[in-house]
């Protein structure tokens, strides 16, 4: 079984615009009412009603604080005047094709022309058209009614007459009406105001119904557009059914049909169409057969790549136009492209940037290069695209950049699996994760919404472009690196960023070049890991200690001379000073006490108390705070001797006996202790490494 969906099925431009207008107002928190149902689809109307949208029949019914939306059918001029007179806030969502008819009949009726409208006299669109005339006006539904009108008004032959049609009028009948009038009123001006989407929809329905065993027409029963589609299909296919929802599908009558065609009116939401097709596929498809659903994509439904491909393949010089801006709002731009044609550019067709503010970007009288997506000369309206024009011009730029290596700029729109998507001149460029950042560990999320520079490194099939940010970053870093090496000298100071940590130090970016701060240069105190002092991302002040220009290696210093604990000690402490110290370690010959961070002094066992001490642990504990006297300082050897005994009263002091003398002389003990504790950091690091 095969189901073929007409490519023109569903919302037309005018209906889509009106429905979107209502949803946008609701999103903005506005209270909305519509002058009559917004479209001839009860399901959508009910959905809007649940969102608080009221239907009114007159501007007088609009409540304070509500916004009135005029539907795509348009209204009589008197209704617009009434809105203005009553200060009713309204949004005119009249279809541009209908609005064009209003202008035609208003202009020519002012000049004395008699207006004849081919259409349904009870349809709101036709009532609105008649409501914009200022003289004689008539409505005919077919050639028979036109013949009767001309017979009863023979003076029409000598009068100025214009003929327009309802946008959704039957295309076949419209042809006949035109021919009939031309024979009788040779001077009549005829405007082919049928919507091109309507004529295309009917023509496609006609073709599809000829090759189908059954046709499903989906749409509201009160829709003129849908009713005409039903008539067109019914004339060619006996099994033609009009439904509003999937529940109305005549599944029993469709069984056994090999080819089923599906068409839909201009007021039919896409969701209802999809549900109907899904229901048929689930209930009619034989288990041993594969269902084939064919849908030809419209230009608007294509992806960026597909649309660009189609544009490039079908482009000719006649499709390129220059439009002069005559109006702009947040949703679209209106332009004059000459020859009496008014063009419309939606926000989506103006730019691929969703954040772009049209009202700030575009000004009245601006000149814009565009391509024509849809046009109807008789109606004098056109659907245009700046984005696709830019894409075509931009593709040439992409190809040139690939060959020349030129650096392009664009903004990152999406983060996707495997990389990011950037746009430049409205061209989509895929940048793999491996080419998106300077390091593989860098986060891609930080790129979203940012402007980036990249090169085109590959152009694939289907006009797909692949870019590299990393290659640009690499060149920028090389340039910065060369600049640093041209001027750098020992002693130079930099504010650098910590890029990474290792067991032996920290690498710091000093503006395009990484230098290394050895662990011994991070702190005057002894540390086991650089992370004790700095973290990745920290901004620290460093200075150049040494340079290797051949290998391009830089040794950096971080410790400041003024922070040297021996400098601090020398400036603040003297021999005979009494200081409060903390016991940090013990040996057989004494205890080491912390005077300030980085400076430990030895309290020899003979200086711990005024009595014999067998071992330091008998009198002291690790972490204990005591007062001691500085008895000796050797700055050259970086040694400090302390004494608790010297602070004790003289009369308490016992004379030393032979038993109080330990094996190691005090001076020798101090020397040995300081060799361990106060050895330079470089020697300690080397011993540890060994």
N, C-alpha and C positions, 0 to 999 in steps of 0.2 A: 504494500500500500504506500502511496505517495501523497503527502500533503504539501501543497504549494501556497505559501503566504505572499500576497501581493506586497511589493516593496513600498507601495504608497499607503499601506494600511495604517490607520491610527491618526493621532492628532496632526492636523495641518498647522502651518506656522501661526496663523491668526488665533486659533483655539489654544494652542500651546502657550502663546503669549498671554492670553487672557487668564488661563488657569494659573500660570506661574505668577502673574500679578497678584492674584488672590493669596497664594501661598506665601509670597514675599511679604505682603502686608500682615498676614497672620504671624509670620516669623518675627516681624518688628513689634509685635504685641498690639496691633491695631484691631479694633472691632470692625468687622466687615459685613456689608450687605451688598447684594447684587440686584441689578434691575432686571428681574426675571432670572430663570436658571442660567448659570454661567455657561453651561453647554447642555446639549440634549442627551445627557447620560444620567439616568436616575441614580445609578450606583455612586458616581462621583459626587453628584449633588447631595446625596445622603451623607457621604463621608464628610463633605464640607459643613453640612448642617450640624454634624456631631462636634465639629470644631468651633461652632458658634456662628457660622455664616448664615445670615437671614436672607430671604428672598423678598423683595418689595416690588410693587407694581408702579410706584411713583416716587419722585424725590421727596414728596410731602410726607412719606412714611419713614424717612430716614431719621433716626434718633440722634440726639446730641452726642457727639463723641464718636459716631460711626463714620466710616469711609465707604462711600458708594462706588462700586465698580460697574462701569458700563461694559457689557459683554461684547464679544467680537462681532455680533450682528450689527452693532451700531444702533443709534436711536434718532428720532426726529430732532431737528434743530430746536424746536420748541422745548424739548426736554432739557437740552443743554442750557437754554436760556433760563428755564425754571430753576435749575441747580444754582446758577449764578445769582438770580434774584433772591433766592431763599438762603444764600450763603451756605449751601450744602457742599461739604468737601467731597470731591469725587475724583476718580481716576478713570480716564477714558481708555479702555482696552479694545477699542474698535479695531478690527482687522485692517491693516494698511490698504488691502485691496478694496475693502468696502469704503474706507475713508476717501479713496481716490474717486469712487463713483459719486460720493457726496459732493466733491469739488466740481466734478464734470457737470452734474445736473444743476448745481447752484449757479455756476458760471453761465451756462447756456440758457437757462430759464430766465436769468436776469437780462439776457440779450434778446428775449422774446421767443425763444425756441419752445416748441411743444415737446414734452418729454414722454416717451413710451418706454416702459420697463417690461422686459420679458421675465416673468417669474410668477410666484405664488402670491397673490394679493394679501393673503392672510399671514404670510411669513414676516417675522419682525424685521428682517433685513430689508425687505421690500417696503415695508411701512416707513422705515428709517430713510430710505432713498427718496420716497415720495415726500417725506417731511422736510427735505432739503431743496425742494423745487419752489419756485416763486411764480408759477403760472399754470397753464394747463398741463395736466399729467394723467397718464393712463397706465393700467397694468393689463398685460395679456399673457395667457398661459400657453398658447399655441397659435398656429397659423389660422385656425378657424376663428378664434377670438380676435385676432389681428384683422382678418378680413371683415368681420362684422363692425369693428371699430372704424375702419377706413370707409366702409359703405355708409355708415351713419354720419360720417364727417368728411364729405367729399372735398371740403376746403383744405384738408391736410396736404393735398397735392401741390397747392400753391404756397404753402406755409413752410417755415423752417422747422424741421423735425429732427430730433436726436433719438437714437435707440440705444439703450443699455440693457444689460441682463443681470439678473440675480447671480451672485458668484457661484452658487451651487446649482445653477439651472442645468437641465438635461442637454448635453452637448449636441445630440442629434436634432432635437427640436429647435435648438438655438440656430443651427445651420439653416433650417427650413424657414424660420422667422426672418432671418436676415435676407434670404433670397426673395421672399415674398414682398418685403418692404421695398427692396431695391427696384422691383418691377413697377410698383405703384408710385413711390416717392423717389424719383431719381436723384433728387438733391438732398436726401436725408443723410445726416451724419451718423454713422454707426460706430459705436465703441465696443470692442470685444472685451467686456469686463468680466467674463467668466474667469474665475481663478484658475491659473494654469495647473495648480495642484488638483483642482476638481476635475478638469478635463483629462488630466493624466490618470487620475483615479478611475474615472469612468472608462477610459480607453483600455486601461489595464484589466478592469473588471470584464469588459467585453471580450478581450483576447483570452483571459483565463477561463471564462465560462464556456468558450468554444471547445476547449480541450479537457474539460473536467466532467466526471460522472456525476458529481454533486458540488454545489457551491454553498458555503456558509457565509452569510453576510452578517457581520457583527456590528451592532449600533443601536442607538435609541430609536424607538418606534415613532417618536415625534420629530426625528431629525430628517429634514428635507434631503440632505446629502445622502443619508443612509437609504432612504426610500428610493432615490434615483438609482443608487447602486443595485438595489434589489430588482428594480424594473429592467435594468440593463442585463443583468445576469439571467433573470427569469426568461427573457426573450430567447436566450440561447441554450439554457439548461433547465429542463423540467424540474429536476431535483434541486431547487434553490430555496434556501431556508433563511429567514430573518430571525436572529436571536439577539437578546440583550446580554445574557450571561451563559456560562457553561451548563447550568442546570436545564436550559431550554434546548440543548442539542438533541436532534432527532436520531439518537444512536441506532435504533432499530432500522430506520430507513437508510442509514449510511452504511450498514453492513453489506459487504460484498463490493463496495465501490473501490476501484483501484486508484483513481485519481480524484482527490478532493481539493477544491480551490477554496481559499479563505480570503475574503476582502473585508475591510472595516471602514466605517464612516469616519469623518474628520473629528468627531467628538468621542471616539472610543479610546479609552486608556489602554496603554500597552499591556498592563497587567491582566485585563480581561481577555485580551487576544491570546496571551500566553497560556492562561488557564484553560481556554477552550481547546487549544491545540494539544495541551497535555492530556486533557480528558479524552480526546479522540484517540490519541496514541495509546493510552492505557486500556481503552475499552474496545478498540476496533482492530488493533494490530494482532494478526495471527501469531501464535507462539513460535512457529517455525519460520517466520519471515521477519525481515528487518525493516523497520519503519524509516522512510526517507522524508525528511522535512526540508524543503527548499525555500530559502528566503534570500532575495537579492538585496544586498546592502545599499542604503541610500548614502549620499555623500556625507550627510550629517552623522550617520551611524559609524562611519569608518574611524579607525584609529588614526593617530597623527601620521604614522608611516603610510597607511593605506591611502589616506586622503592626499598626502603629498604625492604619492606615486600616481594616483589618478589625475591629479592636477597637472603634473608634469607631462603625462602621456596625452592629455586631451587639450592642453593649453594652446590657444592661438591668440593673435594680437587683438582680435575683437573682444576678448574677454578681459583685457586689461583696461581699466578706466581710472580717471582721477576724479575724486569726489570732493566737493566743497561742503564743509560742515554747515548745516543750517539749524541743527538742534542736537542737544546731548543731554542724557540723563544717566543715572547709575547703571541702567540695564542695557542701553543701546545708543548708537550714534546715528543720526539721520543726515544724509548728504544729498546734494544735487549732483547728478552725474551727466547733466545735459540732456538734450532731446526730450525735455519734459518728463524725465524719469527721476523719481525719488527713490533713493537707496537706503537700506537699513543694515547696520552692522551691529550684531549682538556683542555683548561683552566678551563672550567666549570666542567669537570670530575676530575680535579686535586684537586680542593678545592671549598668549598661553599663560600669562602671569595672573593667577587667581586673586592676587592682592591689589592689582592695578585699579586705581580710582579714575574712571572715565572722565568724571566731571573736572578733575584736576589735570588730567593728561591732555584733554581735547578742548579746543576753544572754537567759537563760532568763526567761520571763514577760513579755518585751517584747510590745507590741501592734503589729501591722503591718497596714496597709491593703493588700488584695490583690484580684486578679481571678482567677476560676476559668478555667483553660484546658481542663481535662478533669476529669470527676468521675464516680464510680460509687457511688451511695448504698449499694448492697447490699454492695459490697466495703469501703466506708467509707474510701476514699482519694481524693485529689484532687491534680492537678498545678496549681500556683498561680504567679502572677507578680506580684512587687512592681514590677519594672521597667515593665511595661506599664500597671499602675495609675498609677504616677507619670507615665508618658508621657501618659496621658489627662488627668490633672490638670494636667500641665505644659503641654499644648497650650493649655489655656485661659489659662494664664499667659503663653504666647508671644503669643497674640492680644491680650491686654490690654497687654502691653509694646509691641507694634507701634503701638497706638493712642495710648498715653500717652508713648512715648519713654523709658520706664523703662530704667535700666541693669541688665542681668542679668550674673551671673557663671557661669562654667563652666570646664571644663578641656579643653584641646586634646588630642584622642585621636590624630588622624592628620594627616599632611601629604600632600595629594593634588595632582594636577595642577590648577593654577589657584587653589589656596588651601589652607585648613585646615578641618578638621572639629572642632567643639567640641560638648560636651554640657552641657545645663543642664536639671535636673529630668528627666534621661533622654530629653530631646528632642535630636535631631541638628540642629545648626545649621551651615550652610555659610557660611564667611567667605571671600570672594574675596581673592586676593593683594593687590589694590588697596585693600582695606579692612582688611587684617590687621595692618599696621604703620604707624608714624608716617611713614616714608619708603619709597618704592618700592625703595630700595637695601638696606633692612634684610633680614636673612635670616629666612626662615620657620622654618627648622629649630630655631631657638632657642625657638620657642613650644611645641614638642611636650612634653606632659606638664605644662605650666604652667597655673595658674589665670589666666583673663583676664576682663576686663570688656568687654561689648559691648552694642550696641543692635540690635533687630530692625528692619531697614530694608525687608524685603520678605517677603511670604508668597505662595508660588507654588502652582501646582496640585499636587494630591496631598499637601497639607499639608507642603510643604517650606519651611523657614525660612532666610532669608539675613540674616546679621548684619554689623555693622561695629565693629571694634575701634578703627579710626582716628578715628571720630567721638567716641568717649569720650576717646581720647588728646588730640584737638584741644581738647575742653572742659577737660580737666585742665590742659593747657598754658596755655590762656587764663586760667584761674583762677590758676595760679601766676604768670603774667605780670602780671596785675592786682595781685597781692600784692607782687611785686617793685617795680613802678612806684609803689606807694603809699608805699614806705619808702626807696627808693634815693636816695643823695646822692653828690655828688662826694667822692672820698676813700675811699668804702666799699671794703672788701676782700672778695674771694670766692675760694673754691676752685672753679674752673670746669672743665668738660670740653671739650677741643678737638673741635668738631663737623666742621669742614671747613677746608681751606686754599685760598687763592687766591694769585695772583702778588703781591698787594699787602698780604697779611696773613692773620690767622687768626681764624675765628669761634669764640667760646667761649660755651658754655651756662653761665650763672651761676645756674641754678635756675629755669628757665621762660622765660628771656629770653636771646637771643643778643646778645653785644657783640662789637665788632671790635677786635683788637689790630693796629695798623698795623705793617708790616714794620720800620719805623724804631723801633718800641717793643719789638721782640722781643729785640734785642741791642744792646749798646754798640758792638760791632764791626760793621763794614759787612758785610751779608749780601746774597746775591742771591735767595734763596728761603726762605720761612718754614720749609720742611721741614728746613732746616739746624739749626733750634732746637727745633721741636716736631713731634709727629705726631698724627694723628687718634686720639682716645681718651685722650690724655694728660690727667692732672689737674694743673692749674697754678694758682698763686696769682696773681690779677690785682687791679687796683684801678681804680676809676672815675676817668677823666681828665676826661671831659666828657659832658654829657647834652643831648639834643634831645627834649624832652617832646612837642612837636607831632608830629614825625616818628617818635617813639619809637625813637631811635637812641642807642646807647651806645658811647662810645669808651673802650677799656680800655688800661691800661698794664701792662707785664710787667717792664720793666727796673727794678731796684732801685737806689736812690741809692747805697747802700753798694757796689754793684758797678760804679759809674762809674769807669772807669780813671783819670780825672783826680783823683778823690778818693783812690783807692789810691796814685797817684803822689805826690800832695801829702803823704800821711801817711807815706810810706816813703822819699822821695828829696829831696835838697837840692842846691843849687849846690855845686860842688867835689867831689861824690861821684863815685867811680869805679864804673862799671857795666859789666857784660858785655852786649853788644848783638849783634843779628843784622842783617846787611845785607839789606834787603828790596827796594830799588830804587835806580836811578842816574839822575842828570841831568848836564847839561854842567857844572853849577856845584857838584856835590857828590853825596853818597850819603845815603839815608835808612836809619836803623837802628831796629829794633824794641827798645824798652826793656822794655815789658810789653805784653800784648795790648791794643790800642787806643791806645797811645802810641808814636809814632815821632818820633825826633829827627833834625835835619839835621847831618851832618858836612860843613861847607863844604870845597870842594876845597883851600883853603889850610890846612885843619886835618887833612888826611888823613896827611900825612907831614912830615918835617923837611927836605924837599927839594922842588924844583920838581916838580909833578905836572901833566902835560898833560891827562889825563882820569882820572876816578875808577877806570875799569876797569883802569888800569895797576897799581893797588895793591890793589884789592878785588874780591871776587866775591859774587854774590847767594847768600845762605845762609851766608856766612862769619861766624863769631863772632869779635868783637874786643873789646878793652877800650877804653873811652872815658871822658872826664871831662865831667860836666855843667858847662857854662860859663855857661849863661843859661837862665832859665825865665820865660816870660810867661804867667801863668795866665789873664789876661783874654783874650789873643789865642790861648791854648792852643798855645804854641810852645816847643820845647826845642832848645837848641843844644848840640852835642857836639863834642869835640875828641880826636882820637887824638894829635895833635902835642903837646898839653899834657902828655902822660904820658912823652914821650921825654926823655932826659937833655939838660940845657941845652947841654953842650959839643958835642953832636952837631947841634944846631939850626943850620941855615944861615941867613944873613941874606937876607931877601927881596930880589930884584932887580926891576927894572921888568918883566922877562919873566915873573915868577911871579905877577903880578897879573892876574887874569882880568877879563873885561869887566864882569861884574856884581859889585857890592859884596856882601860876605858877608851884611850885614843884609838887603839887598834880596832876595838868594837865599833866605834863610830864610823871609822873609815870603811870597815867591811860592810856595815849596814847601808851606808850611803851608796856604796858601789852597786848595791842591788836596787835600792829604792829610787835613787836619784840619778841613775844613768840616763844619758840623753835619749830622747824618744826614738831617734834613728837606730841606735844600737839595740834598743829593746825590740823594735820591729824586726831587725835582722835576726836577732837571736830567736824570736818567736817563729819567724819564717823557716829558720833552719830546723 
